[in-house]
Amino acid sequence: MTKTEQSEKKDNPRPVCFVVGPIGESGSETRRRADWLLKGVIVPTFNDHFSGFEIKRADTISSPGMIDVQLIEMLFEAELVIVDMSETNANAFYEMGIRHAFSKPVIHMFAQGTKIPFDVAPHRAIPFSIDHIEDLWLAGVALKDAVTEAIKPGFTVINPVTRALGLKKFETTATPEMQLLWDEISELRRLISDPNLRKPFRRSMQEFKPLEARINLLMYRPDTDIRAIIAAASPEYGVWCQVHQEDSSLFISLPIDIPEDEMNKIGVALRGTPGIVDVWGRF
């Protein structure tokens, strides 16, 4: 490489995708899963669709200096961060919190079977499994969609930190009219979430039912009749379901007042259906 090429490379560095998560000791199951995620999902996806990015993981940082300082610098400077929430690893969640505080794009992933804490569970995350080759492919498809969205110009970052800061700013700057509207919205939320207040209004199948309970799933057989499966599993509530396409996955809206046991019936029925790779939601 000539001096001119070296200078151009220094002046125009490649954007970085920084990967954080549990890595584990060499030979451990944690390391095996982390390496499969990196080399079997992330690297191939970026090589195929975002080749301009440089992929870095914490254990590949070779620059001299304090590792904690370098991690924080990378969490701040990287154009994109992918967080593996598997095992609810404390270090990974600490690093994720730092990235959230910087209000910069982050993509959440987790190994199937991981129970995600409630404060980050509402945010879209990509499940992955290293058990079958199609699982890796599906995770790669979902990751491609997420990266495409995250690197769009003007992408708005929404996470627990930005939401809390936004609410705090609203509380200090809202006009009396805006505050009145917020109070009305808060009261509506309270009414909707209270099953005892909703019961008197459930009179017939023709009445409007607010849809908020949600199930997500990944599938590789598009001919599967999801609505029929749900209706058979829960005749009373399944008839209200709405099925939506969201990138490479589907999500199903159900009545907000659906009992937990009915949600469990639907979850069991979906998980037992051939062609459905993963199901997650409010069970």
C-alpha positions as CSV (number, residue, x, y, z in Angstrom):
1,M,0.0,0.0,0.0
2,T,1.4,3.4,-1.0
3,K,1.6,6.3,1.4
4,T,-1.2,8.0,-0.5
5,E,-3.4,4.9,-0.1
6,Q,-2.5,4.7,3.6
7,S,-3.4,8.4,4.1
8,E,-6.8,8.0,2.3
9,K,-7.6,5.0,4.5
10,K,-6.8,7.0,7.6
11,D,-8.8,10.0,6.4
12,N,-11.8,7.8,5.4
13,P,-12.0,5.0,7.9
14,R,-14.6,2.2,7.4
15,P,-17.8,2.4,9.5
16,V,-17.6,0.0,12.5
17,C,-20.2,-2.4,13.7
18,F,-19.2,-3.3,17.3
19,V,-20.5,-6.6,18.7
20,V,-20.9,-7.0,22.5
21,G,-22.3,-9.9,24.5
22,P,-21.2,-12.9,26.5
23,I,-18.0,-14.4,25.1
24,G,-16.8,-16.9,27.7
25,E,-13.7,-19.0,28.0
26,S,-12.2,-20.8,25.0
27,G,-14.0,-24.1,24.4
28,S,-17.0,-23.2,26.6
29,E,-20.6,-23.4,25.3
30,T,-20.8,-19.6,25.7
31,R,-17.8,-19.1,23.4
32,R,-19.2,-21.6,20.9
33,R,-22.5,-19.7,20.7
34,A,-20.8,-16.3,20.5
35,D,-18.6,-17.5,17.7
36,W,-21.5,-19.0,15.8
37,L,-23.4,-15.7,16.1
38,L,-20.4,-13.7,14.9
39,K,-19.1,-16.0,12.2
40,G,-22.3,-17.7,11.2
41,V,-24.8,-14.8,11.2
42,I,-23.2,-11.3,11.6
43,V,-20.1,-11.5,9.5
44,P,-21.9,-13.3,6.5
45,T,-24.7,-10.8,6.6
46,F,-22.4,-7.8,6.5
47,N,-20.1,-9.4,3.9
48,D,-23.2,-9.9,1.6
49,H,-25.1,-6.7,2.2
50,F,-23.0,-4.2,4.1
51,S,-19.4,-4.9,3.0
52,G,-18.3,-1.4,3.8
53,F,-18.5,-2.1,7.5
54,E,-15.7,-3.4,9.7
55,I,-16.9,-5.9,12.3
56,K,-15.3,-5.7,15.7
57,R,-15.9,-7.7,18.9
58,A,-14.5,-6.8,22.4
59,D,-12.0,-9.7,22.4
60,T,-10.6,-8.6,19.0
61,I,-9.5,-5.1,20.2
62,S,-5.7,-5.1,20.0
63,S,-4.9,-1.5,20.6
64,P,-2.8,-0.9,23.8
65,G,-4.6,0.8,26.7
66,M,-7.2,0.1,29.3
67,I,-9.9,-2.3,28.0
68,D,-12.8,-0.5,29.8
69,V,-11.8,2.8,28.3
70,Q,-11.5,1.3,24.9
71,L,-14.9,-0.4,25.2
72,I,-16.6,2.8,26.1
73,E,-14.9,4.7,23.3
74,M,-16.0,2.0,20.9
75,L,-19.6,2.1,22.2
76,F,-19.6,5.8,21.6
77,E,-17.8,5.9,18.2
78,A,-19.1,2.9,16.4
79,E,-21.7,3.6,13.8
80,L,-23.7,0.6,14.9
81,V,-23.7,-1.8,17.9
82,I,-25.1,-5.3,18.0
83,V,-25.8,-6.5,21.6
84,D,-26.2,-10.2,22.3
85,M,-28.5,-10.4,25.3
86,S,-28.1,-14.2,25.7
87,E,-27.6,-15.4,29.3
88,T,-28.7,-11.9,30.4
89,N,-25.0,-11.3,30.9
90,A,-24.3,-8.4,33.3
91,N,-21.4,-6.9,31.3
92,A,-23.4,-7.0,28.1
93,F,-26.3,-5.2,29.7
94,Y,-24.0,-2.6,31.2
95,E,-22.5,-2.0,27.8
96,M,-25.9,-1.9,26.2
97,G,-27.0,0.7,28.8
98,I,-24.0,2.9,27.9
99,R,-24.9,2.7,24.2
100,H,-28.5,3.5,25.0
101,A,-27.3,6.6,26.9
102,F,-25.4,7.8,23.8
103,S,-28.7,7.6,21.8
104,K,-27.0,5.8,18.9
105,P,-28.3,2.8,16.9
106,V,-28.2,-0.5,18.6
107,I,-29.6,-3.9,17.4
108,H,-30.6,-6.4,20.1
109,M,-30.2,-10.1,19.6
110,F,-30.7,-13.1,21.9
111,A,-30.4,-16.9,21.9
112,Q,-33.7,-18.6,21.8
113,G,-34.9,-19.5,25.3
114,T,-33.4,-16.4,26.9
115,K,-35.8,-14.6,29.3
116,I,-35.4,-10.9,28.5
117,P,-35.8,-8.4,31.4
118,F,-39.0,-6.5,31.3
119,D,-37.5,-3.0,30.7
120,V,-36.0,-4.0,27.3
121,A,-38.5,-6.7,26.4
122,P,-40.8,-4.3,24.5
123,H,-38.0,-3.4,22.1
124,R,-37.7,-5.5,19.0
125,A,-34.9,-8.1,19.3
126,I,-33.8,-10.8,16.9
127,P,-33.8,-14.4,18.2
128,F,-31.1,-16.8,17.0
129,S,-30.3,-20.4,17.4
130,I,-27.2,-22.4,16.3
131,D,-29.0,-25.8,16.3
132,H,-30.0,-25.8,12.6
133,I,-28.6,-24.1,9.5
134,E,-32.0,-22.6,8.6
135,D,-32.1,-20.9,12.1
136,L,-28.8,-19.1,11.2
137,W,-30.3,-18.1,7.8
138,L,-33.4,-16.7,9.4
139,A,-31.4,-14.7,11.9
140,G,-29.3,-13.4,9.1
141,V,-32.4,-12.3,7.2
142,A,-33.8,-10.5,10.3
143,L,-30.4,-8.9,10.9
144,K,-30.2,-7.6,7.4
145,D,-33.6,-5.9,7.8
146,A,-32.7,-4.4,11.1
147,V,-29.4,-3.0,9.9
148,T,-31.0,-1.6,6.8
149,E,-33.4,0.4,9.0
150,A,-30.8,1.4,11.6
151,I,-28.4,3.0,9.0
152,K,-31.0,5.0,7.2
153,P,-30.4,8.7,7.3
154,G,-32.5,10.3,10.0
155,F,-33.2,7.1,11.8
156,T,-34.7,7.8,15.2
157,V,-33.2,5.9,18.1
158,I,-35.8,4.7,20.7
159,N,-34.7,2.9,23.8
160,P,-35.6,3.0,27.6
161,V,-33.1,5.9,28.1
162,T,-34.4,8.1,25.3
163,R,-38.0,7.4,26.3
164,A,-37.3,8.4,29.9
165,L,-35.4,11.5,28.9
166,G,-38.2,12.4,26.4
167,L,-40.8,12.1,29.1
168,K,-38.7,14.2,31.5
169,K,-38.3,16.9,28.9
170,F,-42.0,16.8,28.2
171,E,-42.8,17.3,31.9
172,T,-40.7,20.4,32.1
173,T,-41.7,22.0,28.8
174,A,-45.3,21.0,28.2
175,T,-47.9,23.8,28.0
176,P,-51.0,23.4,30.1
177,E,-52.9,22.2,27.0
178,M,-50.3,19.6,26.3
179,Q,-50.3,18.5,29.9
180,L,-54.1,18.2,29.9
181,L,-53.9,16.0,26.8
182,W,-51.2,13.8,28.5
183,D,-53.4,13.4,31.6
184,E,-56.3,12.2,29.4
185,I,-54.1,9.7,27.6
186,S,-52.7,8.4,30.9
187,E,-56.3,7.9,32.2
188,L,-57.2,6.1,29.0
189,R,-54.2,3.8,29.5
190,R,-55.3,3.1,33.0
191,L,-58.8,2.2,31.9
192,I,-57.6,-0.1,29.2
193,S,-55.2,-1.9,31.4
194,D,-57.7,-2.5,34.2
195,P,-59.7,-5.7,33.5
196,N,-62.3,-4.9,36.1
197,L,-63.2,-1.7,34.4
198,R,-63.3,-3.3,30.9
199,K,-65.7,-6.2,31.8
200,P,-68.9,-4.1,31.7
201,F,-68.1,-3.0,28.1
202,R,-67.8,-6.5,26.6
203,R,-71.3,-7.2,25.3
204,S,-71.1,-8.7,21.9
205,M,-68.7,-10.0,19.2
206,Q,-69.5,-6.8,17.2
207,E,-68.0,-4.5,19.8
208,F,-64.6,-2.9,19.3
209,K,-61.8,-4.7,21.2
210,P,-58.5,-2.9,21.7
211,L,-55.6,-5.0,20.4
212,E,-52.4,-4.8,22.3
213,A,-51.3,-8.3,23.4
214,R,-48.7,-9.4,20.9
215,I,-47.0,-12.6,19.7
216,N,-44.0,-12.6,17.4
217,L,-42.8,-15.6,15.3
218,L,-40.4,-16.6,12.7
219,M,-41.5,-19.1,10.0
220,Y,-40.2,-20.5,6.8
221,R,-43.4,-22.0,5.4
222,P,-45.5,-19.1,4.1
223,D,-48.5,-21.3,3.4
224,T,-49.1,-21.9,7.1
225,D,-52.6,-20.7,8.1
226,I,-51.7,-18.8,11.3
227,R,-55.2,-17.5,11.9
228,A,-56.7,-21.0,11.8
229,I,-54.2,-22.3,14.3
230,I,-54.9,-19.5,16.7
231,A,-58.7,-19.7,16.4
232,A,-58.6,-23.5,17.0
233,A,-56.4,-23.0,20.1
234,S,-58.5,-20.2,21.6
235,P,-62.0,-20.0,20.0
236,E,-63.1,-17.1,22.1
237,Y,-60.1,-14.8,21.6
238,G,-58.5,-16.2,18.5
239,V,-61.2,-14.9,16.2
240,W,-60.0,-11.4,17.1
241,C,-56.4,-11.9,16.0
242,Q,-54.7,-9.8,13.4
243,V,-51.6,-11.1,11.6
244,H,-49.1,-8.5,10.3
245,Q,-45.8,-8.8,8.4
246,E,-42.9,-7.1,10.0
247,D,-39.7,-7.4,8.0
248,S,-38.8,-11.1,8.0
249,S,-41.1,-12.0,10.9
250,L,-44.8,-12.0,11.7
251,F,-46.5,-10.5,14.7
252,I,-50.0,-11.3,15.9
253,S,-52.2,-8.7,17.7
254,L,-54.7,-10.1,20.2
255,P,-57.2,-8.5,22.6
256,I,-55.5,-6.7,25.4
257,D,-57.7,-8.5,28.0
258,I,-56.8,-12.1,26.8
259,P,-56.2,-14.3,29.9
260,E,-52.7,-15.7,30.4
261,D,-53.9,-19.3,30.0
262,E,-55.4,-18.5,26.6
263,M,-52.1,-16.9,25.5
264,N,-50.3,-20.0,26.7
265,K,-52.7,-22.2,24.6
266,I,-51.9,-20.2,21.5
267,G,-48.2,-20.2,22.2
268,V,-48.2,-24.0,22.6
269,A,-50.1,-24.4,19.4
270,L,-47.8,-22.2,17.4
271,R,-44.7,-23.8,18.8
272,G,-46.0,-27.2,17.8
273,T,-46.6,-26.2,14.2
274,P,-44.1,-27.4,11.5
275,G,-42.5,-24.5,9.7
276,I,-42.5,-22.1,12.7
277,V,-39.0,-21.6,14.0
278,D,-39.5,-19.4,17.0
279,V,-42.4,-17.9,19.0
280,W,-42.0,-15.2,21.6
281,G,-44.3,-12.7,23.2
282,R,-46.5,-12.1,26.3
283,F,-46.9,-15.7,27.6
